Amino acid sequence: VAEPRRIAARAAARRMVWLLGEKTGGRVGFTVRGERVVGPDTVVEVVTTGVLLQRLQRDQELAGVDAVIIDECHERHLDADTAAAFLLDVRAALRPDLRLVAASATTDAEGWARLLGDAPVIEAQGVSHPVEVVWAPPSVPVRPPHGMRVDPALLAHVASVVRRALAERDGDVLCFLPGVGEIGRVAGQLAGAGAEVLQVHGRAPAAVQDAVLAGSSSGRRVVLATSVAESSLTVPGVRTVVDSGLAREPRTDHARGLSALATVRASQAAGRQRAGRAGREAPGTVYRCWDQAEDGRLARFPSPEIRVADLTAFALQAAC
């Protein structure tokens, strides 16, 4: 099972282990950069797409693997798209018996079905509770994001919406912000909010990520997160989501010949994924920090990374 991020890979493995009543490294294990927990009886191994790519380079036949599931395929990360292309090549040339599955809650299912060779589309109805949408645009004009810059007025507004959510709703609050810097600034503005403030992002220590996913038995929590919490994760206790409406995507600066992250408006699909975090355990609420009329003008899906990122590493992978 290939997941787009380390936190998602660990969480997916531990969820399956919990359902089976076993320990990680038994029938279910995981491998991420710098950490591997598998055993001789492992039949389901959850990996990041980067780990899968390296494994395909070492062993094109994927000996001992009967099926590969590419999870969260709607995110269109370059590693995931590259792995999908390599897997299709492996199936066509070496392993006609290899089963390939693409999984997502919001993807273009028909397009993936055609790509996988007219594969059947299977819909699974998970437990989903209703989520009320509250539109909470800023009351003052806010400058649009430019490069990595986010208007401080918007961050102050997001912090005020989090305080409003704590006052109006029960349960924990999950707030989506574009990056680590914005998480730190909003966390500073939430001092004295009457809740424990936790920060979740790709660079956060595994112990912090595990603590967030374990839930809390005492007091309310505000979890400030980047898009790592969009999918594959259920944060226990969350009944409210505050969405800044921003995300970070890679962009290539052709003038300098370098790739860098840029702050962009999150797509409608990302907005649905984020809102869904509030309805995983019970009916919930999402506060969207933009105007309802603006919502219809957002892109339906995020830009595939292959269209906007530096393709040097991709070209090297293909050459290998």
N, C-alpha and C positions, 0 to 999 in steps of 0.2 A: 504494500500500500504506500503510494508516494504522496506526501503532504508538502505544501509549499513552504512551511516554516518549521523550525525546530520545536517551538512551543506547541504547535499543532500536532506534530508527530508524537511527542511524548504524551500529550493529553489524549490523543486517539487510542494509543496503546493502553494507557492506564484505564481508560473507560471500558475497553473490551475486556481487560483483565478483571475489572470490578464486576462486570456482568457475568463473567464465568466463575467468579469466586476463587480466582487463582492469584498467583504472584507474577509480576513482570519477569520475563525470561523463561517462562514455562511454554505453554502453547502460543503465547503472544509475546513478542519482544519488539525492540525498536533500535534503530541506529541513526544517530545524528553526528555531526562533526564533533569529534572529541569524546563521544560517549556511545557505547554499544552494550545493550543488555539483551542477549539472546542465549539460548541453550540448545542442547541436542534434540529436545522435543518441540522446538519452535516450528509452527506451521504458518503463522501469520507474522510477518516482519514489517513494521511501519518505518519508513525511511523518508528523508527529505529528498526533493527532486535532485538536488546537487549530488547526494550520495548515490542515487540511482544512476545518474549520468556517469560517474566515475566507475561504477560497477559494470555498466554497459561497455565502457572502454576497455576494462580488464577482461571481461568475459561476455563476448557478444551473444553467445547462445543462452546465457542465463541458466546454466545447468542447475537443475533441481527446482526451478521456479515454474509453476503451472499457469499462474495468472498474475497480471499486474493491474492494479487499480490506480488510476491517476485521479486523485481526489481534488476537489475545488478547481476543476479545470477551467471554470469561467474566469479565473483571475488572469490567465494568459501570461504568466511569468515566462521569461525566455527559457529558463532551465526546464520548465514543464513542457513547453512546446517542443524544445529540442529533444527531450526524452521521448515524447510521443512520436516524433518523426523517426527517431532511431528504432523505437519499438515496432513501428509499422514496417520498417526496412528489415528488421530481424525476423519478423513473422513471415514476410514475403520470401526471404532468401534462405533462412536457416531453420526457423521453428514454426511451421504451419500450424502446430498444435497449441501455440501460445495464445492464451486468452487475454484480451485487452478490454478493460472497462474504464469509461470516463464518467466521473460522478460529480454532481453539483446540485445546488438548490435553485440556481438562477441562470443556468447557462442556455445557449442555443442548442437544445438537444438534437434537433433534426440535423443541424450542420455537423455535429460530432458523429451522429449515426452514419451519415454519408462518408465521413472521413475514415471511420473504422470499417468500412465495407458493408454498408447497409445493415448495420447492427440493429437489433431490436431496442426500442426505447422502453425502459421499465420505470414506472413511477411508484415510489414508496411514500405513503402518507404517514409522516411522522406526527408526533403529538405537538400540535401548534395551537397556542392560545391567542385570542384576539389582542391586538396592540392598538391602542388609541394614539392618533397623531395630533400633537399640539404644535402649531406653527408659532415660532418665537423669534422673529427677525429682529435685528438691532434697531433701536429707536433713532440712532444717529447714523449718518452715512459712513460706510466702511470702505476703505480702499481695497480693491481686489488683490489677491496674492500675486507676487512678482518674484520669480526665482525662488529662493528659500524664505523670502520675507513674508510675514503675516502681520497684518495691522494689529497693534496692541489693543486698539479699541474693540476688535472682535474677540480677542482673548478675554478681555475684561467682561464682555457681554456673556461669553460662554460660562465664565465663573459665576456670574449672577444668575444664569439659567440653572446651573447646578444647585445653587442655594435655593432657588425657587422650587426645584424638583424635590429637594430634601424637605421643604416645608409643606408641599402639596401632596406628596405621595409617600407610601410606605416602602420599606425594603431598601436594598442597596441601589446605587446609581452607577452606571457604566457610561463614561464620557469618552467620545472619540475625538482625537486631535491628530494633526498630521505628523508630528515628529517629537523627538525627545525634548528639544528646547521649549516647544509650546507646552508640553506636559509639565515641565519644571516651572514655567511661569504661572500657569493656571494653578498648580499645586500651592505656590506661594500665596496666591490670592484667596485660597480656601482655608487659610489658617483661622481657627476658631469657628469653623462651620458646624461643629458638633458631630463630626464623623471622622473615622480613620481614613486617610487619603493614601491610596496605593498607586504605584506607577508601574505600568506594564508595557514593555517594548522589547524589541529583539535583543537589545544589549543587557536587559535586566538579568540578574543572576537566576539560575534555575530554581534556587530556593525561594526567591520572591515570586516567580511565576507559579510554583507549586502551591505556595501559601494562598495566592489569589484563587486558584482553582479548587482549593480545599474548602473554601467558605469560612465563615466566622460564626461563632456561637454567641458572641457578646458584642453589642453595639452595631451601629450602622457603618457602612463602608462606601467610599467613593473611589471607584477604580478608573484612573485616567489611563487610556490605552491608545496606541496607534492602531493601524489596520490589522495588526496581528490578532486582535480579538474579534475580527469580523466573522470568521468562519471556523468551523471544526471545534469550537470551544463553547462550553456552557459554564458561565461564571455563576456559581451558586448564590442565591439570595438576590440577584438582580431583578428588579421589577420596573426600572426606569432606565432609558437610554437618552443621553444628551448628545446630539450629533452636530459637530461644528460644520459639517458639510465639506471638509477639506481632506485631501490625501496627498501623499508624496509619490511621484512617479519619476523614473529615470528619463532624462532627455539628453540628446547629444548636441553639444555646442559645436557646430561645424566650423565656426570661425577659429576656435582654439583647437579643434580636434579632440575634445575631451568630453567625457560623459559626466553628468552630475544630476542630482535629484532636484526636482522642481515641485513647488506646491501648486496643486490644481484642484478644481472643483470635483468632488466625488461624483461618480455616475449614479444613475437611478438604481442600477443593480446593487451597487455598494450600499446605497441608502436602504434598500430592502433587507440586505444581509444584516446591517447594523441594527435596524429596527427589530428584526427577528430575535435579537439577543434578549429583548425585554419580555418576550413571550415564551421562553423555553420551559419555565416551570409553572407559570400562572399568568392570568391576564396582566398586561403591562401597558406602559406608556412610552412614547418616544417624543422628545422635544427637539424639533428641527430648527436650527438657528438660521433659517432663511425664509423668504416669503413663498407662499404656496404658488403664486403665479410664476415664480422663478423655477419651480420644480420641473415643469413641463419642458423647459429649455435645456435641461441637463442631458448629457450623453446617456444613451440607454445602457451601454456597457463600458467598462474601462478600456482604454486604448491597449491593444496587444503590445507587449513590450518589444516585440520584434520590429514594430513600426517606428519606435521612438528611441530605443536604446542604442548604445555603441555595440556593434556586432563583431568586434574583434575576437572576443572569447568564443562566440558562436562559430565563427569561421575556423578557429583553431580546433574546436571540438569536432566539427565536420571533417576537417582535414585529417585529424587523427583517425 
